[in-house]
Amino acid sequence: MKFFNSSTNFESVLKKYFSFKNETHSLEPFAEFLESVKKSDFTDVLNFLRNNPNFAENFKHYIHNVFQGRPFNLSLTEANILSENAFFPELKKRILNKILPPVENEKTVWYMIDNVSLRPKKDLAYLNNLPENEVDEFLHLLGASDFITTPNVKKELIFSMSILSWRVTGMAMEVEVVRMAPQYRNLDNPFLALQNELEALTEDLKNDPELQLHSKDSRYKQIKIYTEHCHEFVNIAFKNSAKYGISGKINQSLLKIRQQTERIYEIVQLLVIDNEQDITIKSKQLIFNILNYKSHKNNIADLINDSTRLISHLITNHTAETGTHYITSTRKEYMTMFYKASGGGIIVGVLCVLKMLYGYIPGSDFSHAFLYSMNYAMGFVMIYLMGFTLATKQPAMTAATMTKVLSEEGNNKRNNTEFAHLVSKLFRSQFIAFVGNVLLSFPIALAIIYGLDVFFSQNLAVERSDKLLKDLDPFKSKAILHASIAGFYLFISGIISGNIGNNSVFYQIPERIAKNLSIRNFLGKKFAKKLSKYYAKNWPGIVSNFWFGVFLGATAPVGLFFGLDLDIRHITFAAGNFALGLYGKDFSVDSYTFWISFVTVFLIGFFNFLVSFSLSMFLAFRSRKMNFGQVSEIYKEIFRYFVKHPFKFFIPLSSGLDKKADDLMSSTITNKQEEH
């Protein structure tokens, strides 16, 4: 289709093509007319057609010729509906369609819209902004205000519903989909009932081409009821995903079933005519529906939003359950968090020294990447299994918890002060975890390097001291960027934990272990049951900590291999490295170096927390369809609460709000065992 001259007006187009009875089936006159109309006042177009009935009649004749014999069922059954049962094939297909539009059958309305409308979204917006009475009059002039009642159009609509019904029934009968909604196993399948009802309607139309549905027609009521039941099936399946888990394929299948069920309901609504006004309204609605579907057919943003929201919800849901363990309420819990963080600090102090020693081993960048990764990974897994805490692992967990509290139904009516107090408990828990990690990693690293010096009579930190201290100077290194990279990895490790937890539930791994005949025969039923519980409780944490270690250990060597200044900075490791740097210099450093390194350790911790918590909050907000503006009042209340009670954000001072804040969290964080 050629680009049209911007100076062309609708009168010249009408005179050029419709001053006579034009028998062409070319789409060029229609496309040129549409472009010219958008540059004119639509009232002038209507006045011209009113005052020139010959032009109007010739244009009407052309439009009927162009549309005659062009089926539109593809526009109803394909447009803006997922065509693949997996996310990445669908994404690949939409990207390809945007770059190189597919070759369509030229005898369809689908092809016609693609070739007449160069910018479907803008054209639809233009039509939506036109006065309704003018659109109605234009359709009347074209003889299209009552086409919804013609037998061919009704046949196309019912055929479209039948196609959608056949497809949706096939997907809904798949074993894994039915498993998501076990409530329907012993009931009449609504998809089969809907299909039977549509087949009966098709037969009735065949026998009586003039058949017209109305709002009190029993056939319409039955179809409406069955579509509602089908929609309820999908809602129940999505709701059960928290209990049974879900895979990407099932998520896409349920989205597709929901889209097709909604489309069936939208189509059957067009067939319901109760009075004369409905004829024009429904005729116009069909046109606008087709244009709307087509304008979104290759929308990549909608695909990503719909396909990833549920998965991110489940990830944050499983992560939120872990996050409750990181929010302390009493002084005893506060001190317990300190002891756990101290244990983590001891292990990290050892890891700092080991990493420095691994650096002396000759080898390639990738051999160092492996050594550093295994060092971190084994250390983090050890911290997790021993019940210790790595402070910055908490934000990814607690962000999901806080968002779940905010998003639960009814929470908008709760006292914001109670939530602000809950935030203060979260903050002081983070604070004491930072303190525990840093206070122990520094002296442990110092004690170990001193012990090695005594044992080997050599200061092993001398060669590395300059680099270790330089890395703690934000003006001489990219310490802030590297701290942010570590925060990103903390966020990713939280996603991994939630994803492993979801997959474990979906694939029923604990149940498989408990009932595995080989394990039960060789090791006993009790061992199989204990192994099952251990897997369910610890495996997500083990995997996420392992990969977090791999990410931290591999970043610097991989960055070096590619010539990029990439590295990570973590507050606990920064404290240990600070100790090693000072010892390597025999504690003979100027005051600037000491204080800038000291401050940077906590600055690194701040960016670890900020990046990890912010990304986790964004994912959690998005997964629950929450708007950041919805919680602006809560943010203000948190600030006001901090101004009034600053010490509560650092010390576990008793408060009359303690019980209310605990109730706020416990009432919204669902126990997984209760769901099962």
N, C-alpha and C positions, 0 to 999 in steps of 0.2 A: 504494500500500500504506500503510495507516494505521500510526501509531506505537502500540505496544502498552503497556498498563498494566504498569508495573514490578512491581506486586504480584501479577500473575497467575502461578500456579504450574502445573507440568506436569499435575498431577492434575486441576485444574479445566478445563484445556484439553482433556484426553482425555475427560473426562466431558461437556464441552460439545459436542464434535464426533464422538466415537467410542463413545458409549454405545449407538449403533445403527449399522446398515450405511449409512454415508454415501456417496451416489452422486455427490456434487458433484465438479466438476473445478476448483473454485476453489483458488487457492494460499494463501488466507488461513489456513486451518487449519494447513497445513504451516509457514508462516512464524511463526505464533503459537506453535506447538509448539516450534520451534527456539529462539525467544527465551526461552521458559520453561525449556527444558532447560539452557541456558547459565547460568541463575541457580540451578541445583540441582546436587545431587550425582548424577553419572551412574549410580552404583551404585543409588541409590534409584529412578531411572527404570527400570532393568532389573528390579529387584525387583517394582515395580508391574506391569510388563507380564507377568512370570512368574506372579504371583499372580492376575492378571486376564486369563485367556486370551481372553475375549470382546472386551475392549478391544484386545488385541494383534491379534486376527484382523480386527477392524473397521478398525484403523489400517493393517494390511497390505493390506486390500482397497482402502482409499483411496489408498495409495501406488502400488499397481499401476495403479489407474485414472488417477492423475495422470500417471504416466510413460508410459502406453500411447500409442503413436502419436507420441511426441515424439522425433525424430531428434536425435542428439548429435554428428553429424559436424562441425558448425560449431565446436563447442567444441574439437575436435581440429585442425581445419585453419585456423582463423582466430585463436583466442585466443593472445596472446603471440607472434605471428609478424608480422613487418613486412608491412604491406599496400600500402605505396608503395615505389617504387624510387628515391626521393630523400628526403633528410633533412628538409627544411623542410615538404614536403607531409605527411609522416608526423607531424612535430611538431605541425603545425597541426591535423591530424585528432585526435590524442590529446588536445590541449588542449580542443578542442571537445567531444569525447566525455566529458571529465571535467566540463565545465561543464553541457552539455546531452547526456545519454546518448542514443544513437541509438534509433530506433523499430525493434524487432526482431519477427520472426515469433513470434506467441504460442504456436504449436504446436511449439516447440523447447525442448530442455533449456537452451540458451543463455539464452532469455528467462526460463525458470523460475529459474535461478540468480540472474539479475540482480534478480528481483523477490522472491525468498525471502530472500536474504542481503543485508542492508543494508551490512555491513562484511565483505567477502569475505576480506581478509587476517586479520582478527581471528578470524573463524569458522574459517578453515583452521588457524590456530594452536591454537584450542581443540580441534579434532578431532585434531590431531597430538599433543596432550598427553594424550589419553585412553588408558587401557591397551588394548593390542591385543586381549587376550582379551575385553574388554567390547565393543569395536567389532565383533569377529567374532560375538559372541552377539547383538548388536543386529541385525546384517545377517541372521543366521539366523532371528530372530523375524519379520523383515519378508519372509523368503523371497527375499532378494537376495544370499545368500552364494555362489550358483552361477550368477548371471545371465551371467557371462562365456562360458559354454558354450552359451548359447541361439543358434540360427541367426541371429536378427535382430541380435543384438549383434555376432556375428562378421561378418555382412554389413556392418554399419555401420563396423566397424574396417577391414576390407579396402577398402571404398569410400573411407574417409578417406585411407588410404595411397595409393590410386590417384589421388585428387584432388591430393595433395601431389606425387606422382611426375610427373603431367602438367605441373604448374606448374613444378617444379624443372627438368624436362627442357627446357622452353621457354626458361627464363632461361639455363641452362648452355650452350645452343647458340648464344647471341648471339655475334657476331664478337668484340666487345671482351672478353667474358668468356673465350672460348676463347684469345684472345691472351695472357691472363694465365697460362695453363698450357699452353704449346706442347708439353709432353711428351706430352699426350693427343691430339694431332692425328692421329697415325698409329696410335693404339691403339683398341681397341673402346671406345666411349663407355659408361662405367658407368651413366650416367643412363638411356640407352636400354635397356641390359640389365636394369636394375632395373624399368623400366616393363613390359618384356615378361614378367618373372618375376611381377609383381603381376597382370597380366592373366591369366596361366596359373592363378594361385592363385584368382582370381575365378571362372574357368570351372570349376575343380575344386569349389569350394564350391557353385556352382550345380547341379552334377551330384550332389553329395553334401552336403546341408545339415548332416549330422552330422560333417563333417570336422573333425578336431582335430589341430593341429600339436604336435610334441614336439621336444625339443632335438636329436635325432638325425635329424630329418626333413630330407631333401635340399632341399626347398623353403625351409625356414627358413634352412638354412645358406647357400643361394645368395643369399637376400635380405640376410642379414647381411653376407656378403662384398661384395655390390654397394653397400650403404650405407657400408661402410668405405672402398671405393674412391671413392665420391662425396665422402666427408668428406676423403679424402686429396687429391682434386682441389682442394677449397677451400683446404686448408692450403698446397698448392703455389702456388696463385694468390696467396694472401696473402704467402707467402714471396718470390715473384717481384716483389712490388710495389716492393721496394728496387731492383730491377734495371730494371723497366719503368715505374715510377711508377704512380699510380692516381688515378682521379677519384672524386668523391663518389658519383656514380651507380653506378660499378662496385663501390665499397666497399659500398654498400647492397645491391646485387644479390648479392654474395658472402655478406654477412651473412644475407640472406634464404634463399639456397640452403643455407647451413649450418643454419639454424634448421629448415627443412623436412626436410632429410636426417636431422637428429637426431630430429625428431618421428616420422618413418617408423620409425626404429629403435626408439623407445620404444613405438610401437604394436604392432609385430610381436612384441616381447617379451611383450606381454599375451596373445598368442594361443598361447604355448608352455606346454602343460600336461604335466608329467611324472608327477604323482601327485595324490592327492585333496587334499592340503594346498594345492597350487598353485591349485586352483579358487577357494578363498576368498581367498587372497593376491592373485591377479590381479584378482578382482572388486573387492576393496577398493582395489587400486592404481589401477584405472581411475577410480574415484570421486575419489580423492585427486588424480590427475593432472589431471582436468577442473577441479577446484576450484583447483588450483595455477595452471593456465594462465589461468583466468578472473581470478584475483586479480592477475595481472600484465599484463592485456591493455592497459591504458592507462598503463603505468608510463613516465613521462617521463624519470626519472633513468637507468633502464636504457637507454633509447633514446639519450640523449646520451652515456653512457659507451661503449656499443658502437660507435656511429657515429663518434665523434670520436677514439677511442683510436688507431686505425691511422693516420689522417691526421696526428695529432700525433706519432706515432712516426716517420713518414716525414719530417715537417718537421724534427724534431730530428735525424734521421739525416743529412739533407743539411746541416743546420747544424753537426753534429758534425764533419763532414769539414773544414769551414772552420775550426772551433775549434782543430784541431791546430796550425795556423800561428801561433796566439797564445800557445803555451806554449813558452818558451825553455828550453834545456838547458845550453848552453855559454856562456862569457863572450862569445864572438863573437856568438852569437844575442842575448844580453842587450843588448849594445851596439847591435846592428842594430835591435832593438826601440826603443831610445832614439832612434836617428837617425830611424827612421820616425815615431815619435811627435813628434819635434821638427819634422819636415816638416809633420805635421798641425797642430801648434801655430802654425806660421808662417801657414798658410792661414786658420786660425780667427782669428788676430789681425787679418788683413785683413777677414774677415767681420764682426767686431765693429764696426770703424770704418764699414764700408758700411751695416750695419744702423742705426747711429746717424744716418748721413747720410740714409738713406731716411726716417727718422722726421721729418725737417724738410720733406719734400715734402708739400705740401697734398693732401688727398684723403680719401676715405671709409675706413672701417675695413676694408672688403673690398679696397680698392686697396692698403692697407698690408699686409694679409694676403698678397696676391699677391706684393708686392715682398719681404717678409721670407721667404716660403716659397721663392721662386726664389733668393734670396741663400743661404739655408742649403742648399737642394737642390743647386745647382750647385757650391757649395763642398765638400759631402760627396762628391759624385760625383767631383770633381777629386781629393780626398784619396784616394779608392778607386783611381781609374785611375792615379794617380801612384805607387801602392804605399806611401803613407803610412798612418798609423794614427791613429784617433780612439779614445782609451783606453776610453771607456765602451761602445764598440761590441763590445768583446771578451766581456763577461760572458754575453750571450745565446748566443754561440758556444761558449765554454768550458764553460758549464754542461751543455750537451748532450753535449760530449765526455766530461766527468767521469762523467756518468750512464751513458753508453754503456759506459765502462770498468767501472763497478760492476755493470752489469746483464748483461755477457757471461757465458755459462755457464762455471762453474768458477772465477770470480773470488772467490767466497766462501771458497775455500781458500788464496788468496794471502796473503802476509804483509801485514798492514795497515800496517806501517811503510813498505813500498814505496809504497803509495798515499799515505800521509801526506807522503812526500818529493815525490811528484808534485804534491800540493797546494801544497807550498812553492814549487815551480817555477812553478806557475800564479800564485800570489800575488805573487811577485817580478816576474813578467812584467807583471802588472797595475800594480804599484807603479812600475816604471820607465817604463811608458807614461804614467801620470799625471804623473810628473816631467817627461818630455819634452814633453808637451802644455803644461803650465803654465809651464815655464821659458821657452818660446819665445813663447807667445801673449801673455804680459805685456809683454815688451820690444818685440815687433813692433807691437802696438797702440800702445804708447807712442811708438815711433819714427815711426809713420805720422801720429799726431795732432800730433806735434811738427813733422813736415815740412809738414803742411797749415797749421799756425800760421805757420811761416816763410814759406811760399809766399803765403798769403792775408792774412797779418798779422792773423789773428783766431783766437782760441781757440774752436774749434767745439764743444768739450766742455763749455763753461760752463753752458749751459742744461740739459744732461742730467746734470750731475755729482751734484746732490742726489739725484735718483731712482736713479741707478746705485749710489751708496753706500748709500742706504736699502734697496735691494733685497738688499744683502749683509749686512743686519742681521736675524737670525732673530727678534729681539724686536719689530721694527718692521714686518716684512713676513712674508709666507708663504713664505719662502725654502725651508724644508724640504718643504712641500707641493709647491711648484713643482719642486723637485729630484726628488721622487718621481714627479711627472707625466712629467718627462723620462725617468726610469728606466722608466716604463711604455711610453713611446714606443720606447725602445731595445729592449724586449722584443717589442713589436709589429713592429718592423723586422726582428728576427731571424726571426719567424714568416713575414713576407712573403718574406724571402730563401729560407727552406726551402720555402715553398709554390711559389714561382716555380721553384725547382730541381726539385721534384717534377713540376710541370706540364710543364716543359721535357723531362723524361725521358718522361713519359707520352704526350705528344703528338709526341714524336720531332722536336722543332723543329730541333736541330742537324743531324740526318740529312736533314730536309727542305731545309734551307739548302744542305747539301753536294750534294744531288742535284737541286736546282731547275734546270730546263733554261734558264730565262730568265737566271739569274745566271751559269750556266756558259757560255752562248753569248755574252753581252755582256761579261763580266768574266773569264772563264776558269775552268778547273777548280781551279787552284791557289788563286785568290782565294776561290772558293766554299768550299773546304776550310778555308782560314785563317779566313774569316768564321764558319764553323761552329764551329771550335774557340774562337774569340774569344767567340762568343755563349754557348757552354756554360760557359766559364770565368768570364765577367764579367757576363752579363746579370742573374742573381739579385742580385749585389752592387750593380749600378747602380740597379735598381728599388728595392731596399730602402733604399739611401742617399737616393734621390730622395724617397721617401715619408717617410722620417725627417725630412728637411729641411722638407717640407710641413707635417708635424705640428708641428714646433717653431715654424715661422714663423707658422702660422695660429692657434695657441692663444690668444695674447694678444688680437689684434684680434677674434676670434670671441667670446672671453669678454667683452670690452668691449662688443660689440654686444648681447649678451644680459644685460648688467649683472652679470656674474660676475667675481670677482677671480681669473681664471685666467691663468697664465703658465708659462714653463718656466725652469729654472735648470740649466745644464750646467757642469761644473767648468772646462772649457777656456774657454768664453765668459765665465764668472764672473771668471776671471783677467784676460782682456782688458778686461772692463768695469771691473774694479778699477783697471786702469791708466788708463783713460779718465776715471774718476771722480776719481782723484788729480790728473791733469793739469788737469782742469776746475777744480779747487780750488787750482791752483798749488802743490800738495803741502802746503797749509796746512790740515791736518786734525788734530783732537785725537787723542791716543793711543788713546782708546776706539774711535773710528771706524776707525782704521787696523788695530788688532789684531782687532777683531770682524769686520771685512771679510776680513782675512787668514785667520782661522780658518774663517770661513764658506765660503770658497772650497773648502777641503778637506772641510768638512762636506757641502757640496753633492755633491762627488765621491763621498763615502761613500754617500750616499743614492741617487745615480745607480747606483752599483754594487750596493748592497743590493737595491733594488727589481728591477732588471733581472735580476740573478743569481738571486734568490729565485723570481721568477715563471718564469724559464727552467728552473730546477731542478725546480720543481713540475710543469711541463709535461713535462719529460723523465722524471721519476719516474713520472708517471701514464701516459705513453705506453708504458712498459715494465713496467707493473703492479708497480712496486716499492713496498714499504711503507717509510715513513720510519723505522720502528722497526728495520728490517733493517740500517740503516747507523749505528745509535747507537754501536756499538763502534768504528766507523771514525772517527766524530766525536771520540770520547774519545782515540783514538790520535793524531789530528791535533793535538789540544790538548796532549797529552803531548810530541809531537815539537816543537811550537812552544816549549814551556817549556825543552826541552833544547837546541834549536838555533834560537834566535830570529833570528839574523842570516841564516840560510839563506832566510828569508821575504822578505828585502830585497836580499841581495847574492848573486851566483852563486858561492858557495863550493863547491869540489869535494868530492865525497862518493863513498864506495864504493857508494852506492845509485843513482847516476846511471844506470848501464847497466840495472839492474833496473827502474827507474821508466820508462825509455824503452821497454824491452821490454814492460812492462805496457801502455803506451799503444799501441804499434805493433802488438801482437798482437791488439788488440781493435778498432782503428779500421780498417775494411775499405777498401781502395782501390777506388774506383768503377770504374776501368778494369778491374781484375781481375774484378769482378762481371760486367761486360759481356763 
